[in-house]
């Protein structure tokens, strides 16, 4: 009888508008369960992705450059060599070399935090992995040139240097649909011939670095600096042989960036 009464009551409740549930289903699930069913942001991104990646606060959006700040060619017409951008904007620039990284988790990090990172790719290292970098570009990264085979260019004849730089321009154009305008010489080694060859390949600037994040996760500085400054270009070492995955080292670097009162800017907006 009691079961029959409950069934009749439930049926009556379903028929009456006044019996609508008064408690939000999200509330009844509890906070942890609610996090699994609450709507996400664009493209499935969690509402607070910075927490997922271990940051205490979201990264501040980078300001748009107040005026044209791109580095200009030297009086000789050769592309400039840039390790730091002269700007009052509180931004630094994150750059990555070679293309050994194939971790889809790094793509997630770039997409969810909207990191405007710059990837300098070497064809012999990327190999068959260009699809990974197409996904990274779709996530917001930019793709730049780091030669075909990663030789030290300084002292090589013009023809050899041009083949390395222009060859990678052609390869990136065919694989990813665009030819870069920024170039990083392997090991930071270059000479006047490098700049001339780069200019003839359509490169507008050679990009070095002011600080680097080592494979072990340590941040090191050049030219006597002891901290990050606005405009610094940071090179993050490749993952090969590293005990710390690239996404882990990137998060560690982002914490240092935030502690310095800075955020991450898009290098191509400034150089």
C-alpha positions as a Markdown table, in Angstrom:
| # | Residue | x | y | z |
|---|---|---|---|---|
| 1 | Unk | 0.0 | 0.0 | 0.0 |
| 2 | Unk | 2.7 | 2.4 | 0.9 |
| 3 | Unk | 4.6 | 1.7 | -2.3 |
| 4 | Unk | 1.4 | 2.1 | -4.3 |
| 5 | Unk | 0.8 | 5.4 | -2.6 |
| 6 | Unk | 4.3 | 6.6 | -3.4 |
| 7 | Unk | 3.9 | 5.6 | -7.0 |
| 8 | Unk | 0.6 | 7.4 | -7.3 |
| 9 | Unk | 2.2 | 10.4 | -5.7 |
| 10 | Unk | 5.1 | 10.4 | -8.0 |
| 11 | Unk | 2.7 | 10.2 | -11.0 |
| 12 | Unk | 0.6 | 13.0 | -9.8 |
| 13 | Unk | 3.7 | 15.1 | -9.2 |
| 14 | Unk | 4.9 | 14.5 | -12.7 |
| 15 | Unk | 1.5 | 15.7 | -14.0 |
| 16 | Unk | 1.4 | 18.9 | -12.0 |
| 17 | Unk | 3.6 | 21.9 | -12.9 |
| 18 | Unk | 3.7 | 22.8 | -9.3 |
| 19 | Unk | 5.8 | 19.8 | -8.5 |
| 20 | Unk | 8.9 | 21.0 | -10.5 |
| 21 | Unk | 12.2 | 20.4 | -8.7 |
| 22 | Unk | 13.2 | 23.2 | -6.4 |
| 23 | Unk | 16.8 | 22.2 | -6.1 |
| 24 | Unk | 19.3 | 22.7 | -8.9 |
| 25 | Unk | 20.7 | 19.3 | -10.1 |
| 26 | Unk | 24.2 | 20.8 | -10.0 |
| 27 | Unk | 23.8 | 21.6 | -6.3 |
| 28 | Unk | 22.6 | 18.0 | -5.5 |
| 29 | Unk | 25.6 | 16.5 | -7.3 |
| 30 | Unk | 28.1 | 18.3 | -5.1 |
| 31 | Unk | 31.0 | 20.6 | -6.0 |
| 32 | Unk | 33.4 | 18.0 | -7.3 |
| 33 | Unk | 30.8 | 16.3 | -9.5 |
| 34 | Unk | 29.5 | 19.7 | -10.6 |
| 35 | Unk | 32.9 | 20.6 | -12.0 |
| 36 | Unk | 32.5 | 17.6 | -14.4 |
| 37 | Unk | 29.2 | 18.7 | -15.8 |
| 38 | Unk | 29.3 | 22.5 | -15.7 |
| 39 | Unk | 29.8 | 24.1 | -19.2 |
| 40 | Unk | 33.2 | 24.8 | -20.4 |
| 41 | Unk | 34.5 | 27.8 | -22.3 |
| 42 | Unk | 35.3 | 28.0 | -26.0 |
| 43 | Unk | 36.5 | 24.8 | -27.6 |
| 44 | Unk | 36.0 | 22.8 | -24.4 |
| 45 | Unk | 38.4 | 24.8 | -22.4 |
| 46 | Unk | 37.7 | 24.7 | -18.6 |
| 47 | Unk | 36.6 | 28.0 | -17.1 |
| 48 | Unk | 39.7 | 28.3 | -14.9 |
| 49 | Unk | 42.4 | 26.4 | -16.9 |
| 50 | Unk | 45.2 | 28.2 | -15.0 |
| 51 | Unk | 44.3 | 26.1 | -11.9 |
| 52 | Unk | 44.5 | 22.9 | -13.8 |
| 53 | Unk | 48.1 | 23.8 | -14.7 |
| 54 | Unk | 49.1 | 24.8 | -11.2 |
| 55 | Unk | 49.0 | 28.6 | -11.5 |
| 56 | Unk | 47.7 | 30.7 | -8.7 |
| 57 | Unk | 46.2 | 33.3 | -11.0 |
| 58 | Unk | 45.4 | 33.6 | -14.7 |
| 59 | Unk | 48.0 | 35.2 | -17.0 |
| 60 | Unk | 47.2 | 38.9 | -17.7 |
| 61 | Unk | 46.4 | 39.5 | -21.3 |
| 62 | Unk | 49.3 | 41.1 | -23.1 |
| 63 | Unk | 48.7 | 44.7 | -24.2 |
| 64 | Unk | 48.7 | 45.6 | -27.9 |
| 65 | Unk | 51.9 | 47.4 | -28.8 |
| 66 | Unk | 51.3 | 51.1 | -28.4 |
| 67 | Unk | 53.0 | 51.9 | -31.6 |
| 68 | Unk | 55.1 | 50.2 | -34.3 |
| 69 | Unk | 57.9 | 48.7 | -32.3 |
| 70 | Unk | 59.2 | 46.1 | -34.8 |
| 71 | Unk | 63.0 | 46.0 | -35.1 |
| 72 | Unk | 64.2 | 47.7 | -38.3 |
| 73 | Unk | 66.9 | 46.5 | -40.6 |
| 74 | Unk | 70.4 | 47.9 | -40.0 |
| 75 | Unk | 71.8 | 50.6 | -42.2 |
| 76 | Unk | 73.4 | 47.9 | -44.4 |
| 77 | Unk | 70.0 | 46.5 | -45.2 |
| 78 | Unk | 70.7 | 43.4 | -43.2 |
| 79 | Unk | 68.1 | 42.0 | -40.8 |
| 80 | Unk | 68.7 | 42.9 | -37.1 |
| 81 | Unk | 69.8 | 40.5 | -34.5 |
| 82 | Unk | 67.4 | 40.7 | -31.5 |
| 83 | Unk | 67.7 | 39.2 | -28.0 |
| 84 | Unk | 65.5 | 41.7 | -26.2 |
| 85 | Unk | 62.8 | 44.0 | -27.4 |
| 86 | Unk | 62.9 | 47.6 | -26.4 |
| 87 | Unk | 59.4 | 48.1 | -24.9 |
| 88 | Unk | 57.8 | 49.5 | -21.8 |
| 89 | Unk | 55.1 | 46.8 | -22.0 |
| 90 | Unk | 55.4 | 44.3 | -19.2 |
| 91 | Unk | 55.8 | 41.3 | -21.5 |
| 92 | Unk | 58.4 | 38.6 | -22.1 |
| 93 | Unk | 58.5 | 36.3 | -25.1 |
| 94 | Unk | 58.6 | 32.5 | -24.9 |
| 95 | Unk | 60.5 | 30.7 | -27.7 |
| 96 | Unk | 61.1 | 27.0 | -28.3 |
| 97 | Unk | 63.7 | 25.4 | -30.6 |
| 98 | Unk | 64.2 | 22.3 | -32.8 |
| 99 | Unk | 60.8 | 20.5 | -32.7 |
| 100 | Unk | 61.6 | 17.4 | -30.7 |
| 101 | Unk | 58.5 | 18.0 | -28.5 |
| 102 | Unk | 55.5 | 15.9 | -29.6 |
| 103 | Unk | 53.6 | 15.8 | -26.3 |
| 104 | Unk | 49.8 | 16.6 | -26.9 |
| 105 | Unk | 49.7 | 17.9 | -23.4 |
| 106 | Unk | 51.9 | 20.8 | -24.4 |
| 107 | Unk | 49.3 | 21.6 | -27.1 |
| 108 | Unk | 46.6 | 21.6 | -24.4 |
| 109 | Unk | 48.7 | 24.0 | -22.3 |
| 110 | Unk | 49.2 | 26.4 | -25.1 |
| 111 | Unk | 45.5 | 26.3 | -26.1 |
| 112 | Unk | 44.0 | 26.5 | -22.7 |
| 113 | Unk | 46.3 | 29.3 | -21.4 |
| 114 | Unk | 46.3 | 31.0 | -24.8 |
| 115 | Unk | 50.1 | 31.2 | -24.8 |
| 116 | Unk | 51.5 | 33.1 | -27.8 |
| 117 | Unk | 54.6 | 31.0 | -28.0 |
| 118 | Unk | 57.1 | 30.9 | -30.9 |
| 119 | Unk | 58.4 | 27.6 | -32.2 |
| 120 | Unk | 61.6 | 27.6 | -34.2 |
| 121 | Unk | 61.7 | 24.3 | -36.1 |
| 122 | Unk | 64.5 | 22.2 | -37.6 |
| 123 | Unk | 63.3 | 19.9 | -40.4 |
| 124 | Unk | 65.6 | 17.0 | -39.5 |
| 125 | Unk | 64.3 | 17.1 | -35.9 |
| 126 | Unk | 60.6 | 17.4 | -36.7 |
| 127 | Unk | 60.8 | 14.6 | -39.2 |
| 128 | Unk | 57.2 | 13.3 | -39.8 |
| 129 | Unk | 55.8 | 15.4 | -36.9 |
| 130 | Unk | 54.6 | 18.5 | -38.8 |
| 131 | Unk | 51.0 | 17.6 | -38.0 |
| 132 | Unk | 51.8 | 18.2 | -34.3 |
| 133 | Unk | 53.0 | 21.7 | -35.1 |
| 134 | Unk | 50.0 | 22.4 | -37.3 |
| 135 | Unk | 47.9 | 21.6 | -34.1 |
| 136 | Unk | 50.2 | 23.9 | -32.1 |
| 137 | Unk | 49.7 | 26.7 | -34.6 |
| 138 | Unk | 45.9 | 26.2 | -34.5 |
| 139 | Unk | 46.2 | 26.5 | -30.7 |
| 140 | Unk | 47.9 | 29.9 | -31.0 |
| 141 | Unk | 51.6 | 29.2 | -31.5 |
| 142 | Unk | 53.6 | 30.7 | -34.3 |
| 143 | Unk | 56.0 | 28.7 | -36.4 |
| 144 | Unk | 59.5 | 30.1 | -37.3 |
| 145 | Unk | 62.7 | 28.9 | -39.0 |
| 146 | Unk | 65.7 | 27.1 | -37.3 |
| 147 | Unk | 67.4 | 25.6 | -40.5 |
| 148 | Unk | 67.0 | 22.2 | -42.2 |
| 149 | Unk | 69.7 | 20.3 | -40.4 |
| 150 | Unk | 70.8 | 22.4 | -37.3 |
| 151 | Unk | 74.4 | 23.1 | -38.3 |
| 152 | Unk | 76.5 | 25.9 | -36.7 |
| 153 | Unk | 76.3 | 28.5 | -39.5 |
| 154 | Unk | 79.1 | 30.8 | -38.5 |
| 155 | Unk | 82.0 | 30.5 | -41.0 |
| 156 | Unk | 80.1 | 28.5 | -43.6 |
| 157 | Unk | 80.1 | 29.7 | -47.2 |
| 158 | Unk | 77.1 | 31.7 | -48.4 |
| 159 | Unk | 75.7 | 28.9 | -50.5 |
| 160 | Unk | 75.6 | 26.5 | -47.6 |
| 161 | Unk | 74.0 | 29.0 | -45.3 |
| 162 | Unk | 71.5 | 30.0 | -47.8 |
| 163 | Unk | 70.6 | 26.3 | -48.5 |
| 164 | Unk | 70.0 | 25.7 | -44.8 |
| 165 | Unk | 67.8 | 28.8 | -44.3 |
| 166 | Unk | 65.9 | 29.0 | -47.6 |
| 167 | Unk | 65.5 | 25.2 | -47.6 |
| 168 | Unk | 63.6 | 25.3 | -44.3 |
| 169 | Unk | 61.6 | 28.3 | -45.6 |
| 170 | Unk | 60.5 | 26.1 | -48.5 |
| 171 | Unk | 59.8 | 23.1 | -46.3 |
| 172 | Unk | 57.7 | 25.1 | -43.8 |
| 173 | Unk | 55.8 | 26.7 | -46.7 |
| 174 | Unk | 55.0 | 23.3 | -48.2 |
| 175 | Unk | 54.2 | 21.5 | -44.9 |
| 176 | Unk | 52.4 | 24.3 | -43.0 |
| 177 | Unk | 51.4 | 26.7 | -45.7 |
| 178 | Unk | 53.4 | 29.8 | -44.7 |
| 179 | Unk | 57.0 | 31.0 | -44.9 |
| 180 | Unk | 58.3 | 32.5 | -41.6 |
| 181 | Unk | 59.9 | 35.9 | -41.4 |
| 182 | Unk | 61.9 | 35.1 | -38.1 |
| 183 | Unk | 65.0 | 32.9 | -37.9 |
| 184 | Unk | 67.0 | 31.6 | -35.0 |
| 185 | Unk | 70.5 | 30.4 | -36.0 |
| 186 | Unk | 71.4 | 27.1 | -34.3 |
| 187 | Unk | 73.5 | 27.6 | -31.1 |
| 188 | Unk | 73.1 | 31.3 | -31.6 |
| 189 | Unk | 76.1 | 31.2 | -33.9 |
| 190 | Unk | 75.9 | 33.6 | -36.9 |
| 191 | Unk | 78.0 | 36.0 | -38.9 |
| 192 | Unk | 77.4 | 38.7 | -41.6 |
| 193 | Unk | 77.0 | 36.0 | -44.2 |
| 194 | Unk | 74.2 | 34.5 | -42.1 |
| 195 | Unk | 72.4 | 37.8 | -42.1 |
| 196 | Unk | 72.8 | 38.2 | -45.8 |
| 197 | Unk | 71.6 | 34.7 | -46.6 |
| 198 | Unk | 68.7 | 35.2 | -44.2 |
| 199 | Unk | 67.7 | 38.4 | -45.9 |
| 200 | Unk | 67.8 | 36.7 | -49.3 |
| 201 | Unk | 65.5 | 34.0 | -47.9 |
| 202 | Unk | 62.9 | 36.6 | -46.8 |
| 203 | Unk | 63.8 | 36.7 | -43.1 |
| 204 | Unk | 63.2 | 40.1 | -41.4 |
| 205 | Unk | 65.1 | 39.4 | -38.1 |
| 206 | Unk | 67.5 | 37.0 | -36.4 |
| 207 | Unk | 66.2 | 36.0 | -32.9 |
| 208 | Unk | 68.5 | 35.1 | -30.1 |
| 209 | Unk | 67.6 | 35.2 | -26.3 |
| 210 | Unk | 68.2 | 37.0 | -23.1 |
| 211 | Unk | 67.4 | 34.2 | -20.7 |
| 212 | Unk | 66.9 | 30.4 | -21.0 |
| 213 | Unk | 65.0 | 27.7 | -19.2 |
| 214 | Unk | 67.3 | 24.7 | -19.1 |
| 215 | Unk | 66.3 | 21.0 | -19.5 |
| 216 | Unk | 66.5 | 20.7 | -15.8 |
| 217 | Unk | 64.0 | 23.5 | -15.2 |
| 218 | Unk | 66.5 | 26.3 | -14.1 |
| 219 | Unk | 66.1 | 29.8 | -15.4 |
| 220 | Unk | 69.5 | 31.3 | -16.4 |
| 221 | Unk | 70.3 | 34.8 | -17.6 |
| 222 | Unk | 72.8 | 36.4 | -20.0 |
| 223 | Unk | 74.7 | 39.7 | -19.9 |
| 224 | Unk | 74.8 | 39.9 | -16.1 |
| 225 | Unk | 71.0 | 40.0 | -15.6 |
| 226 | Unk | 69.6 | 38.5 | -12.4 |
| 227 | Unk | 65.9 | 38.6 | -13.2 |
| 228 | Unk | 63.4 | 38.9 | -16.1 |
| 229 | Unk | 62.9 | 42.4 | -17.6 |
| 230 | Unk | 60.2 | 43.7 | -19.9 |
| 231 | Unk | 61.1 | 42.7 | -23.5 |
| 232 | Unk | 63.3 | 39.7 | -22.7 |
| 233 | Unk | 63.2 | 36.8 | -25.1 |
| 234 | Unk | 63.4 | 33.5 | -23.3 |
| 235 | Unk | 64.6 | 30.3 | -25.0 |
| 236 | Unk | 63.2 | 27.1 | -23.6 |
| 237 | Unk | 65.6 | 24.1 | -24.1 |
| 238 | Unk | 64.3 | 21.1 | -26.1 |
| 239 | Unk | 62.9 | 18.0 | -24.2 |
| 240 | Unk | 65.5 | 15.6 | -25.4 |
| 241 | Unk | 67.2 | 13.9 | -22.4 |
| 242 | Unk | 65.2 | 16.1 | -20.0 |
| 243 | Unk | 63.9 | 14.8 | -16.8 |
| 244 | Unk | 61.2 | 17.4 | -16.8 |
| 245 | Unk | 58.6 | 17.5 | -19.6 |
| 246 | Unk | 58.3 | 20.7 | -21.6 |
| 247 | Unk | 54.8 | 21.5 | -20.2 |
| 248 | Unk | 56.2 | 21.2 | -16.7 |
| 249 | Unk | 59.1 | 23.5 | -17.4 |
| 250 | Unk | 56.8 | 25.9 | -19.2 |
| 251 | Unk | 54.5 | 26.2 | -16.1 |
| 252 | Unk | 57.6 | 26.7 | -13.9 |
| 253 | Unk | 58.6 | 29.5 | -16.2 |
| 254 | Unk | 55.2 | 31.1 | -16.2 |
| 255 | Unk | 55.3 | 31.2 | -12.4 |
| 256 | Unk | 58.6 | 33.1 | -12.6 |
| 257 | Unk | 57.0 | 35.4 | -15.2 |
| 258 | Unk | 54.0 | 36.2 | -13.0 |
| 259 | Unk | 56.3 | 36.7 | -9.9 |
| 260 | Unk | 58.1 | 39.4 | -11.9 |
| 261 | Unk | 54.9 | 41.2 | -12.6 |
| 262 | Unk | 55.0 | 40.3 | -16.3 |
| 263 | Unk | 53.0 | 38.4 | -18.8 |
| 264 | Unk | 53.6 | 36.6 | -22.1 |
| 265 | Unk | 53.5 | 38.7 | -25.4 |
| 266 | Unk | 53.5 | 37.6 | -29.0 |
| 267 | Unk | 57.0 | 38.1 | -30.3 |
| 268 | Unk | 55.8 | 38.6 | -33.9 |
| 269 | Unk | 53.9 | 41.7 | -32.7 |
| 270 | Unk | 57.2 | 43.4 | -31.7 |
| 271 | Unk | 59.9 | 42.0 | -34.0 |
